[in-house]
Amino acid sequence: MFRSPLARHAAGVILGALAGASLCLSVLPLGLEWAGYGSRLALGYYLSRMILFAVLVMAAGGFAVARSRHPLLAMSVFSLSGLATGMMLAGMGLERSPRLLASAGATGWLYGLLGGLILGRILAAPPADDRDDVEAAPASAPTPEIDEPPKRPGTDGPPVDGGDGI
């Protein structure tokens, strides 16, 4: 989608950072609520202190997605950054119980997996164009010689006379 590598890397960092904020404030509290760890609002409040760390880790994952050449590799890289972010947020922001770390890691991994599929397609490098080194000649219609009389339409026969009938 992006031809410029600089724009592709910048978009990867920005989209990864936004994914980290989303994981910290909405997705991880929802996943932990479904696992039975309290209300989503309280979990979001406790995890909001760690948003900077989530943004930085997922931004690094977004940069790695932009550097990868294959969408499936991008998916695996971003899913690992989601796993690391989920476990880091739960371990540093809440508590270090194994069940909580597993739930947070699974939530972050799934979020990173789906996000990596999307980002891998958006930030994929454009295909190499084989005609970049060949300069295209301008297309123009063939021009007849100035001294040559016009030919009969539809034939390669003798030239049309000047209309004097002789």
C-alpha positions as CSV (number, residue, x, y, z in Angstrom):
1,M,0.0,0.0,0.0
2,F,2.9,2.4,0.8
3,R,5.6,2.8,-1.8
4,S,7.9,4.7,0.5
5,P,9.7,2.6,3.1
6,L,9.8,5.6,5.5
7,A,6.0,6.0,5.3
8,R,5.5,2.3,5.8
9,H,7.7,2.2,8.9
10,A,6.1,5.3,10.3
11,A,2.6,3.9,9.8
12,G,3.8,0.6,11.4
13,V,5.0,2.5,14.5
14,I,1.8,4.6,14.7
15,L,-0.6,1.8,14.2
16,G,1.3,-0.5,16.6
17,A,1.3,2.2,19.3
18,L,-2.5,2.7,18.8
19,A,-3.0,-1.1,19.1
20,G,-1.0,-1.1,22.3
21,A,-3.2,1.6,23.8
22,S,-6.3,-0.3,22.7
23,L,-5.0,-3.5,24.2
24,C,-4.3,-1.8,27.5
25,L,-7.5,0.2,27.9
26,S,-10.2,-2.0,26.3
27,V,-9.2,-5.4,25.0
28,L,-7.2,-6.8,28.0
29,P,-9.8,-5.6,30.6
30,L,-12.5,-7.2,28.6
31,G,-10.6,-10.5,28.3
32,L,-9.8,-10.5,32.0
33,E,-13.4,-9.8,32.9
34,W,-14.5,-12.8,30.8
35,A,-12.0,-14.9,32.7
36,G,-13.5,-13.7,36.0
37,Y,-11.0,-11.2,37.3
38,G,-13.3,-8.3,38.2
39,S,-15.1,-5.5,36.4
40,R,-13.8,-4.1,33.1
41,L,-13.9,-0.6,34.4
42,A,-11.7,-1.4,37.5
43,L,-9.3,-3.4,35.4
44,G,-9.0,-0.7,32.8
45,Y,-8.3,1.8,35.6
46,Y,-5.5,-0.3,37.1
47,L,-4.0,-1.1,33.7
48,S,-4.1,2.6,32.6
49,R,-1.0,3.3,34.6
50,M,0.9,0.9,32.3
51,I,-0.3,2.4,29.0
52,L,3.1,3.9,28.1
53,F,4.8,0.5,28.3
54,A,2.1,-1.1,26.2
55,V,2.4,1.6,23.6
56,L,6.2,1.2,23.4
57,V,6.2,-2.6,23.1
58,M,3.4,-2.7,20.5
59,A,5.0,0.2,18.6
60,A,8.2,-1.9,18.3
61,G,6.0,-4.8,17.1
62,G,4.4,-2.5,14.5
63,F,7.9,-1.5,13.3
64,A,8.9,-5.1,13.0
65,V,5.7,-5.8,11.0
66,A,6.6,-3.0,8.6
67,R,10.1,-4.5,8.2
68,S,8.8,-8.0,7.5
69,R,8.4,-9.1,3.9
70,H,5.6,-11.7,4.3
71,P,2.1,-11.2,5.9
72,L,2.3,-14.4,7.9
73,L,5.7,-13.5,9.4
74,A,4.1,-10.1,10.3
75,M,1.3,-12.0,12.0
76,S,3.6,-14.1,14.1
77,V,5.8,-11.1,15.1
78,F,2.8,-9.0,16.1
79,S,1.2,-11.9,18.0
80,L,4.4,-12.3,20.0
81,S,4.4,-8.6,20.8
82,G,0.8,-8.9,21.9
83,L,1.6,-11.9,24.1
84,A,4.5,-10.0,25.7
85,T,2.4,-6.9,26.2
86,G,-0.5,-8.8,27.8
87,M,1.8,-10.7,30.2
88,M,3.7,-7.6,31.0
89,L,0.6,-5.6,31.8
90,A,-0.9,-8.3,34.0
91,G,2.4,-9.0,35.8
92,M,3.3,-5.4,36.4
93,G,-0.1,-3.8,36.7
94,L,-2.2,-6.4,38.5
95,E,-0.6,-9.5,40.1
96,R,1.7,-12.4,39.1
97,S,-0.6,-15.4,39.5
98,P,-0.1,-18.0,36.8
99,R,-3.8,-18.1,35.8
100,L,-4.0,-14.3,35.4
101,L,-0.7,-14.3,33.4
102,A,-2.1,-17.1,31.2
103,S,-5.4,-15.3,30.6
104,A,-3.7,-12.0,29.9
105,G,-1.1,-13.6,27.6
106,A,-3.8,-15.5,25.7
107,T,-5.8,-12.3,25.3
108,G,-2.8,-10.3,24.1
109,W,-1.7,-13.1,21.8
110,L,-5.1,-13.4,20.1
111,Y,-5.3,-9.6,19.7
112,G,-1.8,-9.5,18.2
113,L,-2.6,-12.4,15.9
114,L,-5.7,-10.7,14.4
115,G,-4.0,-7.3,14.3
116,G,-0.9,-8.8,12.7
117,L,-3.0,-10.3,9.9
118,I,-4.5,-6.9,9.2
119,L,-1.2,-4.9,9.6
120,G,0.7,-7.5,7.6
121,R,-1.6,-6.9,4.6
122,I,-1.7,-3.1,5.0
123,L,2.0,-2.6,5.5
124,A,3.2,-5.2,3.0
125,A,6.0,-4.0,0.7
126,P,4.8,-3.3,-2.8
127,P,5.7,-5.8,-5.5
128,A,8.9,-5.1,-7.4
129,D,8.2,-3.6,-10.8
130,D,10.4,-5.1,-13.5
131,R,10.0,-2.1,-15.8
132,D,11.6,0.4,-13.4
133,D,15.0,0.3,-15.2
134,V,13.5,0.5,-18.7
135,E,12.5,4.0,-19.8
136,A,9.3,3.8,-21.8
137,A,9.3,5.5,-25.2
138,P,6.4,7.9,-25.7
139,A,3.6,6.4,-27.8
140,S,3.0,8.4,-30.9
141,A,1.3,7.7,-34.2
142,P,3.6,7.2,-37.2
143,T,3.9,10.3,-39.3
144,P,4.0,10.1,-43.1
145,E,6.9,11.7,-45.0
146,I,6.2,15.2,-46.1
147,D,7.1,14.7,-49.8
148,E,5.1,11.4,-50.1
149,P,1.6,11.8,-51.6
150,P,-1.3,10.2,-49.7
151,K,-2.2,6.6,-50.4
152,R,-5.7,5.2,-51.2
153,P,-7.6,4.3,-48.1
154,G,-7.6,0.6,-47.2
155,T,-5.0,-0.4,-49.8
156,D,-1.3,-0.3,-50.2
157,G,-1.8,0.6,-53.8
158,P,-0.5,3.5,-55.8
159,P,-0.8,7.0,-54.4
160,V,-3.9,9.1,-55.1
161,D,-3.4,11.6,-57.9
162,G,-4.0,15.2,-57.2
163,G,-7.6,15.1,-58.5
164,D,-6.8,16.7,-61.9
165,G,-8.1,13.6,-63.8
166,I,-5.2,13.3,-66.2
